[in-house]
Amino acid sequence: MELNTTENGVDLADQMRRLIELGISLSSEEDIDVLLEKILFEAKDITNADGGTLYLVDELDRLTYAIMYNSSLHMHNGGKKGEKITIPPIPLKLDNGVPNLKNVASFTAFSGEVTNLENVYDSSEFDFEGMKKFDAQYSYKSKSFLTVPLKNHNKDVIAVLQLINAQNETGEIISFSYNVQKIVEALASQASIALNNRKLLEDHRRMMEAFIEVLAKAIDAKSPYTGAHCQRVPVLTRMITMEASLTEEGPFEYFDLNDNDWYALHVASWLHDCGKIITPEYINDKATKLETIHNRIHEIRTRYEVLRRDAHINYLKKRLAGTDDQTKLLAELNRAIKNLEAEFAIIAKANVGDERLSEEDIDLLDRIGKRTFTRNFDRTLGLSWEEKSRLDNIEELQKMGKEYVLENRNEHIFGGFNRGELYNLSIPAGTLTEEEHKKVKEHVNYTIEMLGNLHLPKSLANVPEYAGLHHERMDGSGYPYGVKGVEMSIPAKIMMMADIFEAITASDRPYKKPKKLSEALDILYKMTMEGLVDEDIFYLFIEKEIYQQYADHYLKPEQIDKVIKDKYMLAKNIDKALKS
């Protein structure tokens, strides 16, 4: 059957041209709410209908009201600009599991076929009680209904378009003709493609976000101490970035992010530490110098327990022999015990790593480490084959022999790390050896590599930069590239500071005590003055009191103390005056 040129005042040829233009428009629309409005409004205009509804099929097999519009009643609900829809969804199945075929919209969703009703009041096939109540409430007269399914690439119905009361050029309510129906079907086909594409993109985006959050939480869960670092940094990054984008003067006057930029920052902040998945757990959490899977200070304490017991046994043996002065023997025992306790106290203090060791301190540890005790048991018993493969002179280790209280053994060196006791205790500052520091820093390289292997779309091209530069510093002293602030984007510098502030204030790190809010800001200010952190971002952080917003939600109550904001702002004004 051929289409007429005009019908009931509708120029069909013109509508076909509009249909082509609409297809182009729908395919380029990124905002889902705008897309839904375009579908309904164009269908309404093409058919000269008085109103219509667009339903979406949700995950629970229900038709949810996406947008409702009626010209005569001046009613606009849902979509981009409409009022919130409060009508409950229409179930596609009843409570007993039987298909809901009495509702025309759910029937169309089930059948996948167009339903064209000339007068709903004459219909006995469907239940229109709800519509009749609507008509009575608003003094309206529903008559002709055209209900069209929208199908995806798998032929599954993903939405239902329902148009109400077609009108001729005089405003008289008429039925939806065959020709008009075919145009709406063509529109529905184009709308289905656009809607399905948007749904696929949204599903892909949700899946990616879920993957990102699962990975970030897995990294945090890998260590009982790093807690929710990967979850807190995105929050703080967004808070700072939002304030920067709202600023209408100063260094951030022209700073703004579009939707793709915001999403890229979201992805980057969640994945900024994804490379830590390769960092050994004991290095991430290394709270003392002798810690590997456990704190090996207990092994050394046991050796000193043995030495103390040996001293006491020697004392008792001499007493039993009765050859020496008893008072002198007791004094020697007490002196020996005090020396042992003093030596172990020095070792234990060095193990904590909260004070820098001098060369003299390291030499003292070396001298203490040369004290020996007698080993009576076979040292090769209970070892795995891999541990035994690292041992030298196995036969000697199976016999009684002398051992040092602190040792650097050949078997301590494996897997790229030196676990030697003296080697670790002699770390000048902190708890990490040089090779452990290197391994920790490598997580950034792995982050960049992992993100590079994701083959991110063009809209997320900035993710590796945002995520990979959070350990850089404004003066170029950071890693992995040593880039300077002038080479970094504002979002990358914001994430850098967010990462620093979260680390300073974190209360779940075993290698440091949590800082109070004022202490953390003083440290951040010092880093700013030393040229490590961007000063514009720091002063924005202070001026907008972002630190307080963050502290109220993520710091422990005992960490939140009084902050003298004015001292930082005064410093800013003085610095500004000096520069001018």
Buried (B, 14 or more C-beta within 10 A) or exposed (E): EEBEEEBBEBEBEEBBEBBEEBBEBBEEBEEBBBBBBBBBBBBBEBBBBBBBBBBBBEEEEBBBBBBBBBBBEEBBBBBBEBEEBEEEBBBBBEEEEEBBBEBBBBBBBBEEEBBBBEEBEEBEEBBBEEBEEBBEEEEBEBBBBBBBBBBBEEEEBBBBBBBBBBBEEEEEBBBBBEBBBBBBBBBBBBBBBBBBBBBEEEEEEEEBBEEBBEBBBEBBEBBEBBBBBBBBBBBBBBBBBBBBBEBEEEBBEEBEBEEBBBBBBBBBBBBBBBBBBBBBBBBBBBBBBBBBEEBBBEEBEEBBEBBBEBBEEBBEEBBEEEEEEEEEBEEBBEEBBEBBEEBBEBBBEBBBBEEEBEEEBBEBBBEBBEBEBEBEEEBEEEBEEEEEEEBEEEEEBEEEEEBBBBBBBEBBBEEEBBBBBBBBBBBEEBBBBEBBEEBBBBBBBBBBBBBEEBEBEEEBEBBBBBBBBBBBBBEBEBBBBEBBBEEBBBBBBBBBBBBBBBBBBBBEBBBBEBBBBBBBBBBBBEBBEEBBBBBBBBBBBBBBEBBBBBBEEBBEEEBBEEBEBEEBEEBBEEBEEEEE
